[in-house]
Amino acid sequence: MRLRLPAEHPAQPPAGYKIAYPVLSPDGARAGFTGVSLGGALPYGVLDDAACVYGRRHRPPARLCDCGFHCVHDRAAAEALLCTAEHRAAVLLEVSVLGPYIRFERGYRYARQRVRTATVGPCVCGRPATALADAGWGRPGGRVLAAACGGCVRGRRALTLAGFARLAGHGLRVVTVAGGAVRAAAPGDPVRPEGDPARPEGDPGRADEPAGPGDPGRPGGRGEPAGSGGPDACDTPSYGAARDARSRGPSSHDGLGVPELVAEAALLQARLDWLQTQLARLGDHGPGGVQG
């Protein structure tokens, strides 16, 4: 007899928390996020559907696979992940769990998600972040961005926090944390070097906000202002379409780093342990035999 998981029908989409890296597409037209572990090879948009990282054609979250978006129930558990050295540059995401999901003790694995809020930590120098600048590395299809203050941008390609929210679309809110206080990014927030409030518009020291179909800050742009919680009225191209082509073949594993490989090895070990347990049970009972 095949056991079925109990069905849930919540009145509101469940909420969860996770950490991720902000990313910008190579042409600067799309903004999104990428995971910190096994799913890091597949960048995703603010509102997006999960794809199997192994390239299988089933719909996430499959019971016999590890695919799908992941999040935890407790915000403190997600914040604790930011304490590790390899995840210091990540941001904290508050998400809505959409579509089919599987509930676990500490979180969910699910098919579709909406990123509600992205909380950006301080710059590496300790000052409050005013931009997301090129971190110097990335994934296939996305340049990773990291929190930066005006003094640390130093000509790197960067977006203001409000500019990133506009480019990502779908009502994403971007907030910063400095000294324990949370502050929402305002659409007019400038990025200026510390101690130089009079730097003129267009100076190389400002963050580069590329013009594109998802940036209403430039002529011809479209999107929603940062901090809005409105409906899906944004035409910004999603990461999902570009990601799906990469998720259907062996190339979906390209670009995996040490944390991703460690996570994959742990998942494989857990599956082998489960298989060993099932084999032991068959050995004790036999195919229809009597125990003992």
KAJOBEL-V542138 format. One record per pair of residues at least 6 apart in sequence whose ideal C-beta (glycine too) atoms are under 6 Angstrom apart, sorted by the first residue. I is the first residue (numbers start at 0). GAP is how many residues later the second one is. Records with the same first field share a line. If there is no record, write none. Layout:
I->GAP + GAP
This chain:
12->83 + 84 + 85
13->83
15->55 + 79 + 81 + 91 + 92
16->54 + 55 + 58 + 61 + 77
17->53 + 60 + 75
18->17 + 59 + 62 + 63 + 71 + 73
19->13 + 15 + 73
20->13 + 69 + 123
21->11 + 69 + 110 + 123
22->9 + 11 + 20 + 119 + 121
23->7 + 119 + 121
27->182 + 184
28->183
29->207 + 209
30->133 + 136 + 137
31->11 + 12 + 13 + 207
33->6 + 9 + 105 + 108
35->51 + 54
36->222 + 223 + 226
37->15 + 222 + 225 + 226
38->14
39->220
40->211 + 214 + 215
41->201 + 205
42->98 + 99 + 196 + 200
43->195
44->193 + 194 + 195
45->69 + 122 + 124 + 126
46->67 + 123
47->192
48->63
49->10 + 18 + 19 + 61
50->193 + 196
51->8 + 15
52->14 + 199
54->193 + 194 + 197
59->7 + 8 + 51
60->7 + 41 + 48 + 49
65->201
67->41 + 42
68->41 + 44
69->39
70->24 + 36 + 37
71->6 + 34 + 35
72->34
77->14
80->6
85->173
88->57
90->27 + 29
91->27
92->22 + 25
93->22 + 23
94->18 + 20
95->18 + 20
96->11 + 13
97->14 + 15
98->12 + 13
99->11
100->7 + 9
101->7
114->57
116->56
117->56
118->56 + 58
119->9 + 27 + 56
120->26 + 56
121->6 + 7 + 56
122->6 + 24 + 25 + 26 + 29
124->27
126->22
127->48 + 50
128->18 + 47
129->19 + 20 + 61
130->17 + 22 + 27 + 29 + 60 + 76
131->13 + 27 + 32
132->15 + 20 + 23 + 25
133->9 + 22 + 23
134->9 + 10 + 11
136->7
137->6
138->116
139->114 + 115
140->101
149->41 + 42 + 43 + 44
150->42 + 43
154->49
156->51
157->49 + 50
158->48 + 50
159->29 + 31 + 47
160->13 + 24
161->23 + 25 + 27 + 64
162->46
164->7 + 9 + 61
165->49 + 50 + 57
166->47 + 48
168->45 + 54 + 65 + 67
169->62 + 64
170->53 + 57 + 58 + 59
172->54
173->11 + 52
174->7 + 9
175->7
183->43
184->41
186->38 + 39
190->15 + 16
191->7
192->12
198->6
208->8
210->7
213->9 + 22
214->6
215->6 + 7
221->13
222->11 + 13
223->10
245->6
283->7
284->6
